[in-house]
Amino acid sequence: MLIVIIIEIIIVAYLLKREFGKVLSDEELKKRFGHLHYFKDGKFQPRKPSEYDPKKVTKPNKTCVELKSFGLKSPQGPKIPFAQIQLTKFSFDLDPEDFAIYWLGHSSTIIEINHNRLIIDPVLDNASPVYFGVQRYTKRVIERDQLPDIDYIIITHNHYDHLERKTVISLEKGHFIVPLGLGVTLEYWGIDKSRITELGWGDKFSENGIEIIAEEANHFSGRYLLDANKTLFNSYIISGGGKNIFWSGDTGYSDHFKDIYNKYKIEFDLVALECDAYNTGWKTSHLFPHEVIMAAKDLNTKNLFPIHWGVFDLAFHPWHESVDLIINEASLSNIKVFTPRLGEKFNTEKETQIWWNY
């Protein structure tokens, strides 16, 4: 019996290590990134340090806080399944369009721009290194083997709700655009180095009529206890064919939104801002609903696409609370909010519906 237990422990440890990925050594991190103003004391540093204060955590009840990540149904999730659009390879034209967006839920999104097809933070299972942790409260809208051909895979940071090993290795084609330090994890998972480009804040990637600029986000990274902030966390500006998109990644509010707009003076056709998982206990790491509107104003946009909701319960508020509050505040600021159903194709010329009020 002891031998069986030991074997099981070894198997579990191996599986967890595989999901954790890999990070550069402290020496290599310093050698490669020590000159950057946002890399200090062996780690990447956000403008506002990520803070966790358990005394300030707002929560509905202790049972929810203590147990929801261990396979239990979220008490904050939808009570009944909501309408979504199931996608297959045949849902996509062979030639990507000039401008089209398919929201897969949470932050996972397919973007077609200037006849290139991009996928951002593709996660199709649970947001955890183990199968029972941080479960989805809605089924995925596409299977991995039904994903269309992807030209570019953009990763904002390495948290489990944004970077999923199974999906990464299923993408046999496409070039990866990732934050500094993250390439070693992809290589560890079997992705050829030639398919990976790492970008730091202000770095650009241009190819096939599109340009991707990595910019600042006020967040953090890590997949296990010992790798905190040893990879970077990015927002992105995606441009092509006369269209410009800002993608916030996970972030708290700071002056970086104003600085990004003032640096580039780009007229954004669409701004995608994370809008969920906020809490007073970690107020610098995610946007509160009123801060989403503040960030949209900083970026001088009239077209807002709330992301980072509709799949996982990562905080302790009802699953649609954030987007409800955002819509109310946006109506006072002449900002148009796009809320597609999961799997729905849209662009800024197409109206979307408030579909979750039942």
HUCORPE-V548130 format. One record per pair of residues at least 12 apart in sequence whose C-alpha atoms are under 7 Angstrom apart, sorted by the first residue. I is the first residue (numbers start at 1). J is the second residue. If there is no record, write none. Layout:
i:I j:J
i:I j:J
This chain:
i:16 j:129
i:19 j:129
i:19 j:165
i:20 j:223
i:20 j:224
i:21 j:185
i:21 j:188
i:22 j:184
i:22 j:185
i:22 j:188
i:23 j:184
i:23 j:185
i:23 j:227
i:23 j:230
i:24 j:181
i:24 j:184
i:26 j:42
i:29 j:42
i:30 j:42
i:43 j:229
i:43 j:230
i:44 j:229
i:44 j:230
i:44 j:231
i:44 j:232
i:46 j:218
i:46 j:219
i:47 j:218
i:48 j:218
i:48 j:284
i:50 j:219
i:50 j:220
i:50 j:284
i:50 j:285
i:51 j:282
i:51 j:284
i:52 j:281
i:52 j:282
i:53 j:281
i:53 j:282
i:54 j:281
i:56 j:280
i:56 j:281
i:57 j:279
i:57 j:280
i:57 j:281
i:58 j:279
i:58 j:280
i:58 j:281
i:59 j:316
i:60 j:316
i:69 j:133
i:69 j:134
i:70 j:132
i:70 j:133
i:70 j:134
i:71 j:132
i:71 j:133
i:71 j:134
i:71 j:135
i:74 j:313
i:76 j:313
i:76 j:316
i:76 j:317
i:76 j:318
i:76 j:319
i:77 j:137
i:77 j:313
i:77 j:318
i:77 j:319
i:78 j:319
i:81 j:138
i:84 j:341
i:84 j:342
i:84 j:343
i:85 j:141
i:85 j:342
i:85 j:343
i:85 j:344
i:86 j:141
i:86 j:142
i:86 j:343
i:87 j:141
i:87 j:142
i:87 j:343
i:88 j:142
i:88 j:146
i:88 j:147
i:89 j:146
i:89 j:147
i:89 j:148
i:92 j:148
i:95 j:115
i:96 j:112
i:96 j:115
i:96 j:116
i:96 j:117
i:97 j:112
i:97 j:113
i:97 j:114
i:97 j:115
i:98 j:112
i:98 j:113
i:98 j:114
i:98 j:115
i:98 j:241
i:99 j:112
i:99 j:113
i:99 j:114
i:99 j:347
i:100 j:112
i:100 j:113
i:100 j:345
i:100 j:346
i:100 j:347
i:101 j:345
i:101 j:346
i:101 j:347
i:102 j:343
i:102 j:344
i:102 j:345
i:102 j:346
i:103 j:340
i:103 j:342
i:103 j:343
i:103 j:344
i:104 j:141
i:104 j:342
i:104 j:343
i:105 j:309
i:105 j:310
i:105 j:311
i:105 j:342
i:106 j:307
i:106 j:308
i:106 j:309
i:106 j:310
i:106 j:311
i:107 j:121
i:107 j:307
i:107 j:308
i:108 j:120
i:108 j:121
i:108 j:122
i:108 j:123
i:113 j:240
i:113 j:241
i:114 j:209
i:114 j:240
i:114 j:241
i:116 j:151
i:117 j:150
i:117 j:151
i:117 j:152
i:118 j:150
i:118 j:151
i:118 j:152
i:118 j:153
i:119 j:150
i:119 j:152
i:119 j:153
i:119 j:154
i:120 j:153
i:120 j:154
i:120 j:155
i:121 j:154
i:121 j:155
i:121 j:156
i:121 j:162
i:121 j:163
i:122 j:162
i:122 j:163
i:122 j:164
i:122 j:167
i:123 j:161
i:123 j:162
i:123 j:163
i:123 j:164
i:123 j:167
i:124 j:140
i:127 j:160
i:127 j:161
i:128 j:160
i:134 j:312
i:135 j:312
i:136 j:311
i:136 j:312
i:137 j:311
i:137 j:312
i:138 j:311
i:141 j:342
i:141 j:343
i:144 j:167
i:144 j:170
i:149 j:173
i:150 j:173
i:150 j:174
i:151 j:174
i:151 j:175
i:152 j:174
i:152 j:175
i:152 j:176
i:153 j:174
i:153 j:175
i:153 j:176
i:153 j:177
i:154 j:176
i:154 j:177
i:154 j:178
i:155 j:177
i:155 j:178
i:156 j:178
i:156 j:179
i:156 j:233
i:156 j:234
i:156 j:235
i:156 j:249
i:157 j:179
i:157 j:221
i:157 j:232
i:157 j:233
i:157 j:234
i:158 j:221
i:158 j:222
i:158 j:223
i:159 j:221
i:159 j:222
i:159 j:223
i:169 j:189
i:175 j:195
i:175 j:196
i:176 j:195
i:176 j:196
i:176 j:197
i:177 j:196
i:177 j:197
i:177 j:198
i:178 j:197
i:178 j:198
i:178 j:199
i:179 j:198
i:179 j:199
i:179 j:200
i:179 j:231
i:179 j:232
i:179 j:233
i:179 j:234
i:180 j:198
i:180 j:199
i:180 j:200
i:180 j:231
i:180 j:232
i:181 j:230
i:181 j:231
i:181 j:232
i:182 j:231
i:183 j:196
i:183 j:198
i:199 j:214
i:200 j:214
i:201 j:214
i:201 j:215
i:201 j:216
i:202 j:214
i:202 j:215
i:209 j:240
i:210 j:239
i:210 j:240
i:211 j:238
i:211 j:239
i:211 j:240
i:212 j:236
i:212 j:237
i:212 j:238
i:212 j:239
i:213 j:236
i:213 j:237
i:213 j:238
i:214 j:234
i:214 j:235
i:214 j:236
i:214 j:237
i:215 j:234
i:215 j:235
i:215 j:236
i:216 j:234
i:216 j:235
i:216 j:256
i:217 j:233
i:217 j:234
i:217 j:235
i:217 j:248
i:217 j:249
i:217 j:250
i:217 j:251
i:218 j:251
i:218 j:252
i:218 j:285
i:219 j:233
i:219 j:250
i:219 j:251
i:219 j:252
i:219 j:285
i:220 j:233
i:221 j:233
i:234 j:249
i:235 j:247
i:235 j:248
i:235 j:249
i:236 j:248
i:243 j:269
i:244 j:268
i:244 j:269
i:244 j:270
i:245 j:268
i:245 j:269
i:245 j:270
i:245 j:271
i:246 j:268
i:246 j:270
i:246 j:271
i:246 j:272
i:247 j:271
i:247 j:272
i:247 j:273
i:248 j:272
i:248 j:273
i:248 j:274
i:249 j:274
i:250 j:274
i:250 j:286
i:251 j:285
i:251 j:286
i:251 j:287
i:252 j:283
i:252 j:284
i:252 j:285
i:252 j:286
i:252 j:287
i:253 j:284
i:253 j:287
i:253 j:291
i:257 j:295
i:257 j:298
i:257 j:299
i:258 j:298
i:258 j:299
i:261 j:299
i:268 j:301
i:269 j:303
i:270 j:303
i:270 j:304
i:270 j:305
i:271 j:301
i:271 j:303
i:271 j:304
i:271 j:305
i:272 j:304
i:272 j:305
i:272 j:306
i:272 j:307
i:273 j:292
i:273 j:305
i:273 j:306
i:273 j:307
i:274 j:287
i:274 j:306
i:274 j:307
i:274 j:308
i:275 j:287
i:275 j:288
i:275 j:289
i:275 j:292
i:275 j:306
i:275 j:307
i:275 j:308
i:275 j:309
i:275 j:322
i:276 j:308
i:276 j:309
i:276 j:322
i:277 j:314
i:277 j:315
i:278 j:315
i:279 j:315
i:289 j:322
i:289 j:325
i:289 j:326
i:290 j:326
i:293 j:326
i:293 j:330
i:302 j:334
i:302 j:335
i:302 j:336
i:303 j:335
i:303 j:336
i:303 j:337
i:304 j:335
i:304 j:336
i:304 j:337
i:304 j:338
i:305 j:337
i:305 j:338
i:305 j:339
i:338 j:352
i:339 j:352
i:339 j:353
i:339 j:354
i:340 j:352
i:340 j:353
